[in-house]
């Protein structure tokens, strides 16, 4: 299968990177998608930041509030921060066409940034196969939010939590009050375009609305003119409707989209849960980041199955046995070859927290004879080095 993600060097050398499924797990792996909406400032940022699941930032979302684990952008590279590109702790994903842009305020190319991966764009992706497993490119619907969903799905995440993702632009309180003086009422569930149209019909132009304080449009200090805000709101509506039409594909792929953003347009189409409920569920399923005590943790040797579970047995796959090869051939990556002991390796024997180590000068057969005098059931042998 063709790798979806790859590295690119300054001489345009392309190196595939096998990241697909990297974050999959027996339980649906979860990830936050941090949007740039004004509601992000009203959410419990510290608890989101400290929750034991990663965060995906998009464009400038979360700047000043949350440092993301993953980040992606669609817009020109000059719009984003040098500290995002040069932070080796953030795994970054950008379209291949940005590889040879300059990182803002530096003489480095984007392809030189650490932990940065590129992908090809799929501009012809339909709704029916939005998350089809056969795709070797990332969807391009001219939107970073959808791009983030596809990337996280390819990485193996199966539950996405949306914070700060209103997917709408509202007029400011002052603009609504000014419109009311002309007899125009704003519907919080309607389009911004319809509100501006009604204002103009009542004799209140977009330029006059711009004289009122605008926003907030983001959780950071950035605002738009009324006409630009209308175009942005229409774009958000198009993306929301695209995701609505892709719901069967999303369900077939096993992806859960859960909004914790109050008053988001997505709340009519996907599950909405209060942020406190989601944080409690994360704590119960994954465990607390900071337990009340760590005393005794370093004295533990093994991890027996908890008593609350039924029988647990590592059975062999169907038609496998311990003495013969499987009935069907396996790929070379499935079967690990047996490696003979090397005189330079170190064997560690743990018994009641007592370590006996063989130095390289001790022959292996003498150590094996010594083991015969020990209780086999209480001995763990592992190879290091």
C-alpha contacts under 8 A as a table, 3 or more apart, distances in Angstrom:
res1	aa1	res2	aa2	distance
1	X	136	X	8.00
2	X	136	X	6.17
3	X	6	X	7.14
3	X	16	X	5.91
3	X	17	X	6.54
3	X	18	X	6.18
3	X	20	X	7.90
3	X	136	X	6.70
4	X	16	X	7.85
4	X	17	X	7.74
4	X	18	X	7.82
4	X	20	X	7.51
4	X	119	X	6.06
4	X	120	X	7.51
4	X	136	X	5.09
4	X	137	X	5.72
4	X	138	X	7.56
5	X	16	X	6.27
5	X	17	X	5.46
5	X	18	X	7.00
5	X	19	X	6.91
5	X	117	X	5.97
5	X	118	X	5.56
5	X	119	X	5.07
6	X	14	X	6.57
6	X	15	X	5.43
6	X	16	X	4.17
6	X	17	X	4.74
6	X	18	X	7.98
6	X	117	X	5.45
6	X	118	X	5.34
6	X	119	X	6.53
7	X	14	X	5.74
7	X	15	X	5.08
7	X	16	X	6.33
7	X	17	X	6.82
7	X	111	X	7.37
7	X	116	X	7.16
7	X	117	X	5.24
7	X	118	X	6.06
8	X	12	X	5.73
8	X	13	X	5.51
8	X	14	X	4.63
8	X	15	X	6.36
8	X	99	X	7.01
8	X	111	X	5.80
8	X	117	X	7.85
8	X	118	X	7.37
9	X	12	X	5.06
9	X	13	X	5.14
9	X	14	X	6.69
9	X	111	X	5.95
9	X	112	X	6.88
10	X	13	X	7.26
10	X	100	X	7.38
10	X	109	X	7.46
10	X	111	X	6.71
10	X	112	X	7.28
17	X	117	X	7.95
19	X	22	X	5.29
19	X	154	X	7.95
19	X	155	X	6.17
20	X	154	X	5.27
20	X	155	X	4.80
20	X	156	X	6.69
21	X	24	X	5.27
21	X	154	X	6.16
21	X	155	X	4.63
21	X	156	X	4.18
21	X	157	X	7.91
22	X	155	X	5.36
22	X	156	X	6.04
23	X	29	X	6.74
23	X	155	X	5.57
23	X	156	X	4.79
23	X	157	X	6.12
24	X	28	X	7.14
24	X	29	X	5.86
24	X	155	X	7.12
24	X	156	X	4.18
24	X	157	X	5.88
24	X	158	X	7.78
25	X	28	X	6.20
25	X	29	X	5.87
25	X	156	X	7.79
28	X	157	X	6.64
28	X	158	X	5.02
28	X	159	X	6.08
29	X	156	X	7.07
29	X	157	X	4.75
29	X	158	X	5.48
29	X	159	X	6.11
30	X	53	X	6.21
30	X	54	X	7.53
30	X	157	X	5.72
30	X	158	X	6.25
30	X	159	X	4.61
30	X	160	X	5.73
30	X	161	X	7.36
31	X	53	X	5.73
31	X	54	X	5.18
31	X	55	X	5.70
31	X	56	X	6.98
31	X	152	X	7.89
31	X	157	X	6.73
31	X	159	X	6.54
31	X	160	X	5.16
31	X	161	X	6.20
32	X	53	X	7.26
32	X	54	X	6.28
32	X	55	X	4.58
32	X	56	X	5.88
32	X	160	X	5.78
32	X	161	X	4.65
32	X	162	X	5.98
32	X	163	X	7.05
33	X	55	X	6.03
33	X	56	X	4.85
33	X	57	X	6.26
33	X	58	X	7.69
33	X	148	X	7.79
33	X	160	X	6.66
33	X	161	X	5.95
33	X	162	X	4.98
33	X	163	X	6.24
34	X	55	X	6.74
34	X	56	X	5.97
34	X	57	X	5.18
34	X	58	X	6.78
34	X	61	X	6.17
34	X	62	X	6.27
34	X	162	X	6.35
34	X	163	X	5.18
34	X	164	X	5.99
34	X	165	X	7.22
35	X	40	X	7.41
35	X	57	X	7.02
35	X	58	X	6.55
35	X	61	X	5.19
35	X	62	X	6.98
35	X	162	X	7.26
35	X	163	X	5.93
35	X	164	X	4.41
35	X	165	X	4.73
35	X	166	X	7.99
36	X	40	X	7.02
36	X	58	X	7.82
36	X	60	X	6.80
36	X	61	X	4.09
36	X	62	X	6.36
36	X	164	X	5.70
36	X	165	X	6.75
36	X	218	X	5.41
36	X	219	X	5.89
36	X	220	X	7.75
37	X	40	X	5.94
37	X	61	X	7.80
37	X	164	X	4.64
37	X	165	X	5.67
37	X	166	X	5.90
37	X	167	X	7.83
37	X	217	X	6.62
37	X	218	X	4.58
37	X	219	X	5.49
38	X	41	X	6.10
38	X	42	X	7.79
38	X	164	X	6.70
38	X	216	X	6.29
38	X	217	X	6.19
38	X	218	X	4.52
38	X	219	X	3.94
38	X	220	X	7.54
39	X	42	X	5.28
39	X	43	X	6.76
39	X	164	X	5.35
39	X	166	X	7.54
39	X	219	X	6.87
39	X	261	X	7.02
39	X	262	X	7.52
40	X	43	X	5.39
40	X	45	X	7.66
40	X	62	X	7.88
40	X	163	X	6.37
40	X	164	X	4.33
40	X	219	X	6.19
40	X	261	X	7.89
41	X	44	X	7.99
41	X	45	X	7.30
41	X	219	X	5.91
42	X	45	X	7.95
43	X	275	X	7.61
44	X	47	X	5.60
44	X	48	X	6.42
45	X	48	X	5.10
45	X	49	X	5.95
45	X	65	X	6.93
45	X	66	X	7.38
46	X	49	X	5.05
46	X	50	X	6.11
47	X	50	X	5.12
47	X	51	X	5.89
47	X	279	X	7.69
48	X	51	X	5.17
48	X	279	X	7.70
49	X	66	X	6.01
49	X	67	X	7.81
50	X	289	X	7.46
51	X	54	X	7.92
51	X	279	X	7.44
51	X	282	X	7.59
51	X	283	X	7.87
51	X	289	X	7.06
52	X	282	X	7.65
52	X	286	X	7.28
52	X	288	X	7.66
52	X	289	X	6.23
54	X	68	X	7.34
54	X	69	X	5.70
54	X	70	X	7.52
55	X	67	X	7.97
55	X	68	X	4.98
55	X	69	X	5.29
55	X	70	X	6.19
56	X	68	X	5.57
56	X	69	X	6.10
56	X	70	X	4.50
56	X	71	X	5.31
56	X	72	X	7.62
56	X	148	X	7.59
57	X	60	X	7.42
57	X	61	X	5.78
57	X	62	X	6.56
57	X	68	X	5.46
57	X	69	X	7.73
57	X	70	X	6.18
57	X	71	X	4.60
57	X	72	X	6.54
58	X	61	X	5.51
58	X	71	X	5.75
58	X	72	X	5.19
58	X	73	X	5.71
58	X	144	X	6.47
58	X	145	X	6.85
58	X	148	X	7.25
59	X	71	X	7.60
59	X	72	X	6.45
59	X	73	X	4.87
59	X	74	X	7.38
59	X	75	X	7.63
59	X	80	X	6.88
59	X	144	X	7.39
60	X	63	X	5.87
60	X	80	X	6.66
61	X	219	X	7.93
62	X	65	X	5.18
62	X	66	X	5.00
62	X	67	X	6.96
62	X	68	X	7.70
62	X	219	X	7.90
63	X	66	X	6.23
63	X	67	X	6.99
63	X	220	X	7.75
64	X	67	X	7.72
68	X	71	X	6.49
68	X	90	X	6.52
69	X	89	X	6.93
69	X	90	X	4.92
69	X	91	X	6.22
70	X	90	X	5.49
70	X	91	X	4.74
70	X	92	X	5.76
70	X	93	X	7.83
71	X	90	X	6.83
71	X	91	X	6.30
71	X	92	X	4.80
71	X	93	X	6.30
72	X	92	X	5.77
72	X	93	X	4.86
72	X	94	X	5.74
72	X	144	X	7.14
72	X	147	X	7.87
72	X	148	X	6.52
73	X	93	X	7.26
73	X	94	X	5.85
73	X	144	X	5.78
74	X	94	X	6.83
74	X	95	X	7.11
74	X	142	X	7.48
74	X	143	X	6.72
74	X	144	X	5.28
74	X	147	X	8.00
75	X	79	X	7.22
76	X	79	X	6.00
76	X	98	X	7.54
77	X	80	X	5.86
77	X	98	X	6.94
77	X	101	X	6.63
77	X	102	X	7.41
77	X	103	X	6.83
77	X	104	X	7.34
78	X	81	X	7.85
78	X	102	X	7.64
78	X	103	X	7.01
78	X	104	X	5.50
80	X	84	X	7.49
80	X	104	X	7.29
81	X	84	X	5.38
81	X	85	X	6.86
81	X	104	X	6.62
82	X	85	X	5.29
82	X	86	X	6.12
82	X	103	X	6.15
82	X	104	X	5.49
82	X	105	X	6.92
82	X	106	X	7.81
83	X	86	X	5.33
83	X	87	X	5.85
84	X	87	X	5.51
84	X	90	X	7.32
85	X	88	X	7.98
85	X	92	X	7.61
85	X	103	X	7.04
85	X	110	X	7.36
85	X	113	X	5.72
85	X	114	X	7.41
85	X	116	X	7.86
86	X	113	X	5.61
86	X	114	X	6.37
87	X	90	X	5.81
87	X	114	X	7.08
88	X	91	X	7.34
88	X	113	X	7.90
88	X	114	X	5.14
88	X	115	X	5.85
89	X	115	X	7.58
90	X	115	X	6.74
91	X	115	X	5.00
91	X	116	X	5.94
91	X	117	X	7.77
92	X	115	X	6.16
92	X	116	X	4.52
92	X	117	X	6.06
93	X	116	X	5.90
93	X	117	X	4.96
93	X	118	X	5.69
93	X	119	X	7.41
94	X	98	X	6.81
94	X	116	X	7.66
94	X	117	X	6.60
94	X	118	X	5.20
94	X	119	X	6.66
95	X	98	X	5.85
95	X	99	X	7.56
95	X	118	X	5.39
95	X	119	X	5.16
95	X	120	X	6.07
95	X	121	X	6.69
96	X	99	X	5.44
96	X	118	X	5.02
96	X	119	X	5.41
96	X	120	X	5.82
96	X	121	X	7.98
97	X	100	X	7.48
98	X	101	X	5.41
98	X	110	X	6.92
99	X	109	X	7.00
99	X	110	X	5.32
99	X	111	X	4.86
99	X	118	X	7.47
100	X	109	X	5.33
100	X	110	X	5.87
100	X	111	X	6.31
101	X	109	X	5.59
101	X	110	X	5.64
102	X	106	X	6.91
102	X	107	X	6.36
102	X	108	X	5.72
102	X	109	X	4.46
102	X	110	X	5.74
103	X	106	X	5.66
103	X	107	X	7.00
103	X	108	X	5.72
103	X	109	X	5.69
103	X	110	X	5.40
108	X	112	X	6.41
108	X	113	X	7.79
109	X	112	X	5.43
109	X	113	X	7.31
110	X	113	X	5.52
111	X	116	X	7.07
113	X	116	X	5.85
119	X	137	X	6.47
119	X	138	X	6.62
120	X	137	X	5.16
120	X	138	X	6.33
121	X	137	X	5.50
121	X	138	X	5.17
121	X	139	X	5.92
121	X	140	X	5.54
122	X	125	X	6.01
122	X	137	X	5.57
122	X	138	X	5.67
122	X	139	X	4.75
122	X	140	X	5.22
123	X	139	X	6.39
123	X	140	X	4.77
123	X	141	X	6.41
124	X	140	X	7.75
125	X	129	X	7.18
125	X	130	X	6.36
125	X	139	X	6.23
125	X	140	X	7.51
126	X	129	X	5.93
126	X	130	X	5.93
127	X	130	X	5.05
127	X	242	X	7.10
127	X	243	X	7.84
127	X	245	X	6.10
127	X	246	X	4.64
127	X	249	X	7.13
128	X	246	X	6.15
128	X	248	X	7.32
128	X	249	X	5.63
129	X	132	X	4.75
129	X	246	X	7.87
129	X	249	X	5.84
130	X	139	X	7.68
130	X	246	X	6.42
130	X	249	X	6.04
130	X	250	X	7.24
131	X	135	X	7.85
131	X	150	X	6.89
131	X	153	X	7.77
131	X	249	X	6.25
131	X	250	X	6.41
131	X	253	X	6.36
132	X	135	X	6.15
132	X	249	X	7.49
132	X	253	X	7.27
135	X	138	X	7.60
138	X	147	X	6.69
138	X	150	X	6.34
138	X	151	X	6.80
139	X	146	X	7.45
139	X	147	X	5.98
139	X	150	X	6.67
140	X	143	X	6.91
140	X	146	X	7.91
140	X	147	X	6.62
141	X	146	X	7.22
141	X	147	X	7.77
143	X	146	X	5.81
143	X	147	X	6.37
143	X	239	X	7.67
144	X	147	X	4.86
144	X	148	X	6.08
145	X	148	X	5.12
145	X	149	X	6.50
146	X	149	X	5.08
146	X	150	X	6.42
146	X	239	X	7.71
147	X	150	X	5.32
147	X	151	X	6.25
148	X	151	X	5.12
148	X	152	X	6.10
149	X	152	X	5.34
149	X	153	X	6.15
149	X	160	X	7.92
150	X	153	X	5.11
150	X	154	X	6.27
151	X	154	X	5.18
151	X	155	X	6.30
152	X	155	X	5.01
152	X	156	X	6.48
152	X	157	X	5.56
153	X	156	X	5.22
153	X	157	X	5.12
153	X	158	X	6.41
153	X	255	X	7.52
154	X	157	X	7.39
157	X	160	X	7.30
157	X	255	X	7.82
158	X	254	X	6.53
158	X	255	X	4.62
158	X	256	X	6.04
159	X	255	X	5.89
159	X	256	X	4.64
159	X	257	X	6.04
159	X	258	X	7.41
160	X	255	X	7.76
160	X	256	X	6.21
160	X	257	X	5.03
160	X	258	X	6.10
161	X	257	X	6.34
161	X	258	X	4.99
161	X	259	X	5.73
161	X	260	X	6.77
162	X	165	X	6.02
162	X	257	X	7.51
162	X	258	X	6.21
162	X	259	X	4.65
162	X	260	X	5.80
162	X	261	X	6.59
163	X	259	X	6.68
163	X	260	X	5.55
163	X	261	X	5.26
164	X	261	X	5.67
165	X	259	X	7.90
165	X	261	X	6.07
165	X	264	X	6.51
166	X	169	X	7.90
166	X	261	X	6.40
166	X	262	X	7.48
166	X	263	X	6.56
166	X	264	X	4.03
166	X	265	X	6.25
166	X	266	X	7.57
167	X	233	X	7.49
167	X	236	X	5.13
167	X	237	X	7.09
167	X	240	X	7.32
167	X	264	X	6.07
167	X	265	X	5.87
167	X	266	X	7.25
168	X	232	X	7.92
168	X	233	X	5.25
168	X	236	X	5.93
168	X	237	X	7.12
168	X	264	X	7.21
168	X	265	X	6.76
169	X	192	X	6.95
169	X	217	X	6.47
169	X	229	X	6.51
169	X	230	X	7.61
169	X	232	X	7.17
169	X	233	X	5.21
170	X	188	X	7.51
170	X	192	X	6.57
170	X	215	X	7.41
170	X	217	X	7.51
171	X	175	X	5.97
171	X	176	X	6.45
171	X	192	X	7.35
171	X	214	X	6.94
171	X	215	X	6.44
172	X	175	X	5.14
172	X	176	X	6.29
172	X	213	X	6.87
172	X	214	X	5.28
172	X	215	X	5.03
172	X	216	X	6.87
173	X	176	X	5.14
173	X	177	X	6.22
174	X	177	X	5.06
174	X	178	X	6.08
174	X	212	X	6.04
174	X	213	X	6.42
174	X	214	X	7.77
175	X	178	X	5.02
175	X	179	X	6.12
175	X	209	X	5.94
175	X	212	X	5.88
175	X	213	X	7.33
175	X	214	X	7.42
176	X	179	X	5.12
176	X	180	X	6.21
176	X	185	X	7.45
176	X	186	X	6.52
177	X	180	X	5.01
177	X	181	X	6.61
178	X	181	X	5.35
178	X	182	X	7.12
178	X	209	X	7.62
179	X	182	X	5.24
179	X	183	X	6.53
179	X	184	X	5.14
179	X	185	X	6.94
179	X	199	X	6.30
179	X	204	X	7.28
180	X	183	X	4.81
180	X	184	X	4.90
180	X	185	X	5.88
181	X	184	X	7.34
182	X	199	X	7.47
182	X	202	X	6.19
182	X	203	X	7.65
182	X	204	X	7.28
183	X	202	X	7.48
184	X	195	X	7.80
184	X	198	X	6.54
184	X	199	X	6.23
184	X	202	X	7.39
185	X	195	X	7.73
186	X	190	X	7.88
186	X	195	X	6.03
187	X	190	X	5.26
187	X	191	X	7.95
187	X	195	X	7.76
190	X	194	X	7.23
190	X	195	X	7.89
191	X	194	X	5.37
191	X	195	X	6.71
191	X	233	X	7.30
191	X	234	X	7.67
192	X	195	X	5.09
192	X	196	X	6.32
192	X	229	X	7.89
192	X	230	X	5.73
192	X	233	X	6.59
193	X	196	X	5.29
193	X	197	X	6.13
193	X	230	X	5.45
193	X	233	X	7.90
193	X	234	X	7.71
194	X	197	X	4.99
194	X	198	X	6.12
195	X	198	X	5.21
195	X	199	X	6.25
196	X	199	X	4.99
196	X	200	X	6.22
196	X	205	X	7.86
196	X	206	X	6.83
197	X	200	X	5.18
197	X	201	X	6.24
198	X	201	X	5.08
198	X	202	X	6.25
199	X	202	X	5.06
199	X	203	X	6.38
199	X	204	X	4.95
199	X	205	X	6.58
199	X	206	X	7.95
200	X	203	X	4.99
200	X	204	X	4.80
200	X	205	X	4.91
200	X	206	X	7.15
201	X	204	X	7.24
204	X	208	X	6.37
204	X	209	X	7.22
205	X	208	X	5.22
205	X	209	X	6.47
206	X	209	X	4.98
206	X	210	X	6.21
206	X	226	X	6.12
206	X	227	X	6.99
207	X	210	X	5.01
207	X	211	X	6.74
207	X	226	X	7.83
208	X	211	X	5.30
208	X	212	X	7.40
209	X	212	X	5.54
209	X	226	X	7.11
210	X	213	X	7.13
210	X	214	X	7.03
210	X	225	X	6.21
210	X	226	X	6.22
214	X	217	X	7.89
214	X	223	X	6.46
214	X	224	X	7.27
214	X	225	X	7.60
215	X	218	X	7.70
215	X	223	X	5.87
215	X	224	X	7.56
216	X	219	X	7.25
216	X	221	X	7.93
216	X	222	X	7.73
216	X	223	X	6.68
217	X	222	X	6.84
217	X	223	X	5.68
217	X	224	X	7.33
218	X	221	X	6.93
218	X	222	X	6.42
218	X	223	X	7.42
224	X	228	X	5.86
224	X	229	X	5.60
225	X	228	X	5.24
225	X	229	X	5.99
226	X	229	X	5.00
226	X	230	X	6.19
227	X	230	X	5.10
227	X	231	X	6.56
228	X	231	X	5.19
228	X	232	X	6.29
229	X	232	X	5.00
229	X	233	X	6.07
230	X	233	X	5.12
230	X	234	X	6.22
231	X	234	X	5.11
231	X	235	X	6.23
232	X	235	X	5.02
232	X	236	X	6.27
233	X	236	X	5.08
233	X	237	X	6.20
234	X	237	X	5.02
234	X	238	X	6.21
235	X	238	X	5.11
235	X	239	X	6.37
236	X	239	X	5.18
236	X	240	X	6.17
237	X	240	X	5.08
237	X	241	X	6.17
238	X	241	X	5.21
238	X	242	X	6.11
239	X	242	X	4.92
239	X	243	X	6.24
240	X	243	X	5.21
240	X	244	X	6.22
240	X	265	X	7.12
240	X	266	X	6.47
241	X	244	X	4.83
241	X	245	X	6.23
242	X	245	X	5.19
242	X	246	X	6.25
243	X	246	X	4.84
243	X	247	X	6.23
244	X	247	X	5.43
244	X	269	X	6.42
245	X	248	X	7.62
246	X	249	X	5.37
246	X	250	X	6.20
247	X	250	X	4.94
247	X	251	X	6.06
248	X	251	X	5.01
248	X	252	X	6.00
249	X	252	X	5.04
249	X	253	X	6.16
250	X	253	X	5.20
250	X	254	X	6.53
250	X	255	X	5.60
250	X	256	X	7.62
251	X	254	X	5.15
251	X	255	X	5.94
251	X	256	X	7.34
252	X	255	X	7.74
257	X	270	X	6.34
257	X	271	X	6.80
258	X	270	X	6.36
258	X	271	X	4.97
258	X	272	X	5.67
258	X	273	X	6.98
259	X	264	X	7.86
259	X	266	X	7.26
259	X	267	X	6.52
259	X	270	X	7.16
259	X	271	X	6.19
259	X	272	X	4.71
259	X	273	X	6.36
260	X	272	X	5.89
260	X	273	X	5.45
260	X	274	X	5.61
260	X	275	X	5.27
260	X	278	X	7.89
261	X	264	X	5.77
261	X	272	X	7.71
261	X	275	X	7.99
262	X	267	X	7.92
263	X	267	X	7.04
264	X	267	X	5.46
265	X	268	X	6.28
265	X	269	X	7.83
266	X	269	X	5.31
266	X	270	X	5.97
267	X	270	X	5.45
267	X	271	X	6.31
267	X	272	X	5.55
268	X	271	X	7.93
273	X	277	X	6.71
273	X	278	X	6.65
274	X	277	X	5.46
274	X	278	X	6.55
275	X	278	X	5.15
275	X	279	X	6.22
276	X	279	X	5.16
276	X	280	X	6.25
277	X	280	X	5.20
277	X	281	X	6.28
278	X	281	X	5.10
278	X	282	X	6.25
279	X	282	X	5.14
279	X	283	X	6.26
280	X	283	X	5.10
280	X	284	X	6.24
281	X	284	X	5.13
281	X	285	X	6.05
282	X	285	X	5.23
282	X	286	X	5.78
282	X	287	X	7.21
283	X	286	X	5.61
283	X	287	X	4.76
283	X	288	X	5.25
284	X	287	X	5.51
284	X	288	X	7.59
288	X	291	X	5.69
291	X	294	X	6.84
294	X	297	X	5.70
295	X	298	X	7.82
296	X	299	X	5.27
296	X	300	X	6.97
297	X	300	X	5.72
300	X	303	X	7.70
301	X	353	X	7.30
305	X	309	X	7.28
305	X	312	X	7.67
306	X	309	X	6.03
307	X	310	X	7.59
309	X	312	X	7.81
316	X	319	X	7.99
316	X	320	X	5.86
316	X	321	X	6.52
317	X	320	X	5.43
319	X	326	X	6.50
319	X	327	X	6.41
320	X	324	X	7.30
320	X	325	X	6.93
320	X	326	X	4.94
320	X	327	X	7.02
321	X	324	X	5.78
321	X	325	X	7.28
321	X	326	X	7.26
322	X	325	X	7.96
326	X	329	X	6.71
326	X	330	X	7.78
330	X	334	X	6.24
330	X	335	X	7.24
331	X	334	X	5.46
331	X	335	X	7.31
332	X	335	X	5.96
332	X	336	X	7.82
333	X	336	X	7.14
341	X	345	X	7.08
342	X	345	X	5.33
343	X	360	X	5.74
343	X	361	X	7.88
343	X	363	X	7.55
343	X	364	X	7.48
344	X	360	X	5.22
345	X	360	X	6.98
345	X	383	X	7.17
345	X	384	X	6.51
345	X	385	X	5.90
346	X	357	X	6.79
346	X	358	X	6.02
346	X	359	X	6.68
346	X	360	X	7.26
346	X	383	X	6.30
346	X	384	X	5.63
346	X	385	X	6.76
347	X	357	X	5.96
347	X	358	X	5.93
347	X	381	X	6.85
347	X	382	X	6.15
347	X	383	X	5.26
347	X	384	X	6.56
348	X	355	X	6.34
348	X	356	X	6.08
348	X	357	X	5.22
348	X	358	X	7.40
348	X	381	X	6.09
348	X	382	X	5.99
348	X	383	X	6.88
348	X	384	X	7.61
349	X	354	X	7.67
349	X	355	X	5.45
349	X	356	X	5.37
349	X	357	X	6.79
349	X	379	X	6.52
349	X	380	X	5.82
349	X	381	X	5.25
349	X	382	X	7.29
350	X	353	X	5.75
350	X	354	X	5.52
350	X	355	X	5.03
350	X	356	X	7.12
350	X	379	X	5.98
350	X	380	X	5.59
350	X	381	X	7.18
351	X	354	X	5.22
351	X	355	X	6.95
351	X	378	X	6.09
351	X	379	X	5.47
351	X	380	X	7.19
352	X	378	X	7.89
358	X	361	X	7.94
358	X	362	X	6.16
358	X	367	X	7.49
359	X	362	X	5.69
360	X	363	X	7.71
362	X	366	X	7.33
362	X	367	X	7.66
363	X	366	X	5.74
363	X	367	X	7.01
364	X	367	X	5.29
364	X	368	X	6.40
365	X	368	X	5.03
365	X	369	X	6.30
366	X	369	X	5.20
366	X	370	X	6.33
367	X	370	X	5.03
367	X	371	X	6.38
368	X	371	X	5.10
368	X	372	X	6.83
369	X	372	X	5.45
369	X	373	X	7.61
370	X	373	X	5.86
370	X	374	X	7.43
371	X	374	X	5.25
371	X	376	X	7.81
372	X	375	X	7.80
372	X	376	X	7.89
374	X	379	X	7.74
375	X	378	X	5.70
375	X	379	X	6.68
376	X	379	X	5.28
